[in-house]
Amino acid sequence: MKRLLWFTAAVLMVGRPQMMQAQTEVTLIAPGGIRAAVEQLIPAFEKKTGIKVKPTFGSGLGTKKQVTNGEAFDVPIIQPPYPEVLASGNVIATSAKPLATISIGVAVKKGSPKPDISTPDAVKKMLLAAKSVSYPDPSGGAAAGVQFDATLKQLGIADQMQAKLKRAQGGAGAMKMAASGEAEIGLTFLSEMDEPGLDIVGALPASIAPPTSLVAFVSAHAKNPAAAKKLVAFLSSKEAAAAYTAQRMHPGK
């Protein structure tokens, strides 16, 4: 009998660390456009709640696909529209909280002349005059790249621009090209323009590049729904709003 009790206690002790970790850790998946802000906010959330956050970042479309396919994340951050995500049943629809919006911007190598991007016509003129333009490769699901492709079509210059386009791996890659002079003009979300050696020109007009929204959900499969709810609440709080603003994003819808 004593041996049985000892064995049971040993099993419980072995399993306890894993149980404790499951209770105090929240997994999160999000597009790269909000990465800098989320990484800035995580330490404050962990200190405030004692809950560890394990984040994963990817492309906007890739993140949406992972959530739709049912990959296990407690808190997904997704960009609208997302009917396929809601239809999948993998998120709790009523838990949706708008976090921030991000705009596509233009950057040039530090010290270079800043082009006029105040109107759609000015943007069209800038792009046609540029020798090279870097932006995130849309084939990998980068939301900024997909949107910029749509902007080129809207401006009616998609075919004319093909020879001078430099598609990079993510926003960081596009900004490295611009900072090094490999590309004369660099485009990605303003929140991804942290590469040294850049001058940020500003955001493209909303009429040709509408801001992208980011919304947080509690997963329908969250291992710890209460902890997931706390993280979503924190990411949509006034404290978080300051971090979004610092990363050139607009808090809320």
N, C-alpha and C positions, 0 to 999 in steps of 0.2 A: 504494500500500500504506500509506504514511504517513497519507494522507488517511482511509483506511478505519479505521485504528487510532485516529486522532483523533476520528472520528465515534463510534466504539464507546465510547470513554472518556467523551465528552460525554454520551451517552445514559445511561451508568451513573451519572454524577455527578448528572444530573437526577433519576433514579429513586431514588437513595440516600436523600434526605431522607424521601420517602414510605415507603420500606421501613423506615427507622429509626423513624419515627413509629409504624408498624404494630407494630413489635417492642416499643416502649416505652410504648404507650398501651393501656389497658383500658377498655372501655365497660361501664357498669353501668346497670341499670334497677331501680327500687325504688318501693314505695308511699310516699306522703307521710308515713305514720306513723313511718318510721324515718329520715326525711330529716335531721333535726337531728343525730342520732348519727353517721350516715354522713359528713355534711359535716365534722363535728368530727374524724373518724378519717382522712379522706383525706390531709391534709397529713403526718401521721405515717407513713402507708404510703408516700407518695411519697418522703419523705426517707429512709426505711429501705431502699427497693428501687430507687429511681430510675425507677419505673414511674408514668406519669401516669394518673390516673383521670378519665374523662369520664362524669359521672353524669347520668341522666335520671330525674325523679320524676313520678309520676302517681297515679291512684287505684288502690286495691287490685285491683278487678275489671278495670280498664283495663289495668293492668300484666300481669295474668294473660292477658288476651286478646292483647296484643301478643306475648308469648312464645309462646303457642299458635299464633299466625298465622305465626310464624317470622321476626319482625323481628330484625335483627342486633344482638345485645348479647352481650358476652363473659361477663358475670356477671349473671344475673337474680336478684332477691330476690322471693320469692313467698309468699303466705299460703295455708296449707292450707284446705280440701282442694284438691288440684290433679291429679286423675286425667287431665283433658284435657291438661294440660301434659306429663305423662309420656307419655301416648299419642301426643302429637304428635312425639315423638322429638327435640325441639329442646333438651332438656337431658340431661346425663349423670346418670341417676338415682342412681348410686352416689356422686356428688360432693356430695349433699345435706348441708348443715351447718346445724343449728338455730342461729339467732343470738339471738333474744330473743322475749319475749311482751309485748304491750301491752294495757292495759285501757282501756275507755271510762270517762271520769270526768266529774265535774260541776264547773262553775266559775260564779262569780257576780261581779258588779261589785265592785271593791275597796271594803271597808267595809260591804257588805251582809250581812245575817244569813245564816249558813250553815245550810242545811236538813239535816235528818236523812236520811241515805241508808244507814243501817246494815243495813236489811232490805228485802226486796222490798216489803213493805207500806208501809214508810216512803217508799220511792221512789215508789210509786204515789200516796200521799197528797201528796207534794211536787209531782209532775207535774200532778195534778188541781187543786191550789191555785194553781199558777203562772199568771200572766197571759200569758206568752209563753215559748217554748222554742226556742232556735236549735241547729241541728246540721247536719253536712255533708249536702248533697243526695245522696240515694242514687241518683237517676236518672243521675248522672254516674259511678257505680261506686264512690263513696266507701265503703270498708269499714265505717267507724264509723257512717255513715248507714244502711247496709243492716242492720247489727247492731242499731242503736237501733230501727229499724222493727220488727224481730223482737221486741225487748224490749217494745215497746208492745203487740204482739199477745199476747205471753205474759202480760202483766199484765191483758189484757182491756180496755184503754182506748184502742185505736188509733182508733176512730171518735170518741170523746169528745175526743181531743187534736187532731184535724185543724185546727180553727179557730185554734188558738194556736201551731201549729208554724211556725217560720221556717227554711226550708231555705237554707243558705248554700253558697257555692262553697268547698268544702274546710273542713278544720278551722280554718284561720286565719280564714276568713270568719265562721265560727260564733263564734269567740272575740272577734272585733272587735265583733260584735253584743252579746255579753254585757258586754264591757268598757265599751262606750258607753252601756249601759242600754237599747239597742234591744230586747234580750231579757232577761227576768228571770233565766232559767236558760240556761246554755250547756253543750252536751255534745259531746265528741269524744274522741279518744285522749289520754291524759294527756301523751304525748310531744309533742303539738301545742299545749299550753297555755302558750305563751310570750308572749302578748300582754300588754303593760303595762296595768295597771289592772284586773287580775283577781285574785281570791282563789280558789285551788283548794280545793274541798271534799273531793274524794277519788274513789276508784273505785266504780263501781256493784258491787253484790254479784255474784259470779261465777255464781251460780245463775240470774240473769236476763241476764247479759252476760258470757259466757265470754271470757277473755283470747284475743287473736288472736296466733297464732304467725307468725314470719317465718323463712323458710328460704332460704339462698343455694345456688345451683347454678353449676357450670361449664357454659356453653353447649356444645351438641354442634357448634356452628359457630364456636367461638372462634377468632379469628385467631392468638392466641398462648395456647394452652392452659396452658402453664407459668406465664405471668404471671397468667392467670385463677385458677389454683389457688392462687397466692400470695395473691391478694386475698381469696379465700374463706377461706383459712386465717387471714389476719389479722383478718377481720371476725368470726371465731368464736373468737378468742384471748382470753386473760385481759385483755390490754390493752384490747381492744374492750369487754369486759364492764363495765369501769369507765365507759366512755362511755355505755353503755346505761342503767346505773344512774343516772347523772347526769341522764338524760333521762326519768326516771320509768318505765323499762322494767325487765323482769326478764330477765337474761341466761340463755341456754340455752333448753331446752324449756318 
